Amino acid sequence: MLDHLKHIEAEIIDQFLLEDNNRPWIIGFSGGKDSTMLLQMVWYALKKIDPVLRSIRKLYIVCNDTMVENPKIADFIYRTLKNIEKAAVIDGIDITIEQTRPKLEETFWVNLLGRGYPAPNNIFRWCTERLKINPTTKRILEKIDENGEVIILLGTRSEESSRRARSIKKHQFGDNRLRKHVLPNAFTFAPIKDFTTEEVWTYLTNVHSPWAGRNTELITLYRNASGGDCPLVIDTSTPSCGNSRFGCWVCTVVKRDSSMEALIDNGEDWMLPLLELREVLAESRDNIEWREQYRRNGQEAPGPYKPEYRALLLKKLLEAQKSVQETEPQTELITHQELVAIQILWYRDSIFNHQVSGIYNQIFNSEVMKADKIESQRKKENEILGTVCKKNPNHVDLINDLLNVQKTKILMRNKVGLSADMETQLERFLKKKTIKATVNAD
């Protein structure tokens, strides 16, 4: 194995120094065993290169945060990235760390609670593309636009699955170490693809990381969870996170979350509310009583969750968050931005008998997002508008409608169609005005 390691290290150095227009390296890092071994090997290889030559190529570490990662793993990755950042300065390794996240309108809770998407399964696995592929692809495309071409370093291994082994072989060309990626002007380099799982663990046990010394915490996490890591997903050839045991805690693609169960059995009992909520999600998915009779396209088939069940799931989620925060106060299962986006989507679906603010304040005994305060503010705004539009009082409703269109677009971080939506509101206003004038004339 020692000779194999020396050979791979020499390959990394040789590939780094190749005259290939200095394409930047993007290192996919998930915090698991494979990506940790990859980053360690690249790090130690770079330290053997003259500091002057290290600057010929930009280095990026890209780590994807789905916002529904197992909180224990998410905390570990956050601290690991901070340690990497500090160690890179000390060792003179110029690395930029970038953590990708889904857009607000594509987060798990905005889709499940806001739009009423059923919990994912193998047939309708809507989560992987939105939470993982899209954010990472967007960042890679930005680097391609900036540099023309990029090389993505991945900790994938042929042993991990026959599907991935076929994918590696399919895209390999000639004797080159690189393989083509599905994205244009992007190539991948998988230095550890031929290592076995046993060899990965042997390496991590015997070779200390440059940022954390002994890999004790990583090894302990695996031991306690009896699992594997969730790889950086950049295309559909990468298996679902449901096939690995360190993934999203809400994952219902698999029958059981064995890693979370194992962590609870090993003393992390504060995670029990998360496991219970995941079971509710799994059961609700196939319960026809929870679903609308029609899909959004009008097809007669189980559709989105009914309003009352979206509200119930939000209540259970916030109850779980409150319970978890009693012992883990920094853990946030859903953000305030997501709560606002969910309320907007409920309004779009004409759900007015359930209020996100009411559910939140009931659970947390809080006045955050309090409905009466919002109403009071709206009343003051309307009074000001009424004064300004004294000569044309019907303009008050028009201005409010246009403001609501703009606020919706801003909160959902998607201004596409803003101009068209505003024109539609103006057309409706003019149509009403014409009809009213005709009636008065008669």
HELIX and SHEET records of a PDB file:
HELIX    1   1 LEU A    2  LEU A   17  1                                  16    
HELIX    2   2 LYS A   33  LYS A   47  1                                  15    
HELIX    3   3 PRO A   51  ARG A   54  1                                   4    
HELIX    4   4 PRO A   71  ASP A   91  1                                  21    
HELIX    5   5 LEU A  104  GLU A  106  5                                   3    
HELIX    6   6 PHE A  108  TRP A  109  1                                   2    
HELIX    7   7 VAL A  110  GLY A  114  3                                   5    
HELIX    8   8 CYS A  127  THR A  128  1                                   2    
HELIX    9   9 GLU A  129  ILE A  133  3                                   5    
HELIX   10  10 ASN A  134  ASN A  147  1                                  14    
HELIX   11  11 SER A  158  GLU A  160  5                                   3    
HELIX   12  12 SER A  162  HIS A  171  1                                  10    
HELIX   13  13 THR A  197  ASN A  206  1                                  10    
HELIX   14  14 THR A  216  ALA A  225  1                                  10    
HELIX   15  15 CYS A  241  ASN A  243  5                                   3    
HELIX   16  16 SER A  258  ASP A  265  1                                   8    
HELIX   17  17 ASP A  269  MET A  271  5                                   3    
HELIX   18  18 LEU A  272  ARG A  285  1                                  14    
HELIX   19  19 ILE A  288  TRP A  290  5                                   3    
HELIX   20  20 PRO A  307  GLN A  325  1                                  19    
HELIX   21  21 HIS A  336  ARG A  348  1                                  13    
HELIX   22  22 VAL A  356  PHE A  364  1                                   9    
HELIX   23  23 ALA A  371  VAL A  388  1                                  18    
HELIX   24  24 HIS A  395  LEU A  411  1                                  17    
HELIX   25  25 LEU A  418  ALA A  441  1                                  24    
SHEET    1   A 6 ILE A  95  THR A 100  0                                        
SHEET    2   A 6 LEU A  59  ASN A  64  1                                        
SHEET    3   A 6 TRP A  25  GLY A  28  1                                        
SHEET    4   A 6 VAL A 150  LEU A 153  1                                        
SHEET    5   A 6 ALA A 186  PHE A 189  1                                        
SHEET    6   A 6 LEU A 178  LYS A 180 -1                                        
END                                                                             
